Amino acid sequence: MSFRPADRVFVDESKARGYYVVATASAAGSVQASEKALRGLLKPGQRRIHFKSESDSRRREILARLCEMDVRVSVWLVRGVTDREARPLCLAALTDAALRDGVAHLVIERDASLERADRQLIAAALRAHPAAELRYEHVAPHDKPLLWVSDAVAWCYSNGGDWVRRVEPVVQGRVTRL
């Protein structure tokens, strides 16, 4: 897995059939255009795209549009351990990659029950890399549409089959830990 320096990285997870953490990377200059395109996919009254709530035909439509965007996606998967053990493994690997590659900003979908542990893990990684300038934040999914890409890819990977094939054009790498 590798990111580009100054990337903005948007992180979501899925707990179905394993624990998936998915990171969508976008160059800083592309974020605004990508967010505009994603907001254009919303149906009237919809605040966000949440893949588990969409019909299959709508999922196919959204995936086709996502695969045209200037984004790169990385997937981390852990199976055979509890969610409580899996999330730190995935998030630590993602944070290490982000620090190694000079990512500017990490945006994580907010889950109040996990924020404290996430902050502790990221803070420890930052202490180990004192020269790093990584900023990070937890946000609501409707605030950052690029989180929807991570959500969609996580859903596709946890459901497998043709869904994985449909999203492959934007996936740059996968890491599986058992």
N, C-alpha and C positions, 0 to 999 in steps of 0.2 A: 504494500500500500504506500502510496506517496501522494502528497499534496503539493501544491505550488506555493512558493512564498507569497504572502499577502492574501491568500485565499480566505474567504469567509466559509465556514463549515457549519452545516445545520444538521442536528442529530436527533433521531427518534429511535424508538425500539419497538419490538414485538415480542410477546411472550408465548406465542402459539408454536407448538412443535419445535421447541428449542428456544434459546434466548438470542434474539437478533438485535444488534445495534448497527444502525445505518447512518452513514455520514454523507451528506451531499455537499460537494465543494463547488464554489463558484468564484470566479475572479471578481474582485471588488467592483470593477467597472461593469460587470454583467448582472449584478444582483438586482438592480432596479428594473431592468428590462425583463428579467426572469420573473420577478414578483408581479409585474404588470401582466405578463402573459398568463400566469397562474390565476390571478384574480379574475381575468377574463373568462376562465373556465367555470367560475362559480355560477350556480343557478340562482334565480331570484330568491332572496331570503336566506341563502346559505352564507355562513361566516367563514367557512373553511371547507377544504376537501378532506374528508376522513374516509379512507379507502374501504374500510369494513362496512361502511354505510351506503356505498354506491352499488348500483346494479352492474352486472357483468358487461353489458353493452357500454355503459358509461365508463367503466374501468378501462375497457379497450380504447375508447376515445381519449381518455386522459393520458394513458400510457403512450399512445401515438404522439400526442403533443409534447409530453415530457421528453421523449426520445429525440425531439427536434431542438431541444434547449441546449444552451452552452453550460452544461453541468457534468460533473463526474461523481460517481457514487462508489463508496466502499462499504463492504458488508462484513461485519464480525459476527460469528455464530459460536455459541457454546451450548453443548448438550450434555446431559448426564449429571448436572449439578442443579442446585436450587437457584431460583431467580436471584436470591440474595447474594449467592456466590458468583453467579454469572455476570451480573451487571458490572461489578468492579473489575472483573477480568477484561471485559470488552471495553469499558470506558478507559481503563488504564492503557490498553493497547492503542486505542484511538488517540488519547492525549499524548502518548509518547510519539506517535507518528506526527501529530500536529506540531509538537515542539521541535522535533527533528527537522521538519520541513519548513519551519518559519511561518506557520499559519498565524494570521493576524487576529482572528475573531472566531470563537467557538460559541454557537448558539444551540442550547439544549432545550428540547421541549419540556416545559414545566410539569413536574410531578412533585407536589409539596412533600410527599412522604419520602422522597429520595434526594431532595436538594441538599440537605446537610451532608449526607455521605458523599455525594458528588463533589461538593465544595471542598471537603477534606481531602479527597483523592486528588483533585486537580491542584489544590494548594500544595500538597506534598510533591507533586510532579514539578510544579513551578519552583519550589525551593531547590530541587535537584538541578534546575536549569536557570540559575539566577540572571543570566543575560537575556532570557526569553521575554518577549513582549506580548505574549498571548493574553488577550482579553477573553473573558467568557461570561455568559449570562444564561439564566433560565427564563424562558418566555412562554406565554400562552401561544398555542398553535395558530390562532387566528391573526396574531401579530406579525408573524414571519412566514409568508407563503412557501419559502423554500423548505420549510419543515414538512410540507405536504409531499414533497418529492421523496424524502426519507421515509415517511409513513407509507407511501405507495410501494416503494421498493421492499420495505420490510414485510408488508402484506403479501406481495408477490412471492418473496422467498419463503415465507412461512406456509404458503399455499402450494408452492411448487408447480411442476409440470409446465404447461404452456405459458403460465404467468411469468415464470423466470425467463423463458425465451423472449417474451415480449419486452422485458425491461433490460435485457442484456446490452443493448447499444449504449447505455449510459453507465453501466457497471464497469469500473476499472479494476476492481480487485475484490477478492474474498479471502477471509481468514477463518478457518474452522479450528476450534479447540475442543477436544473431548474431555 
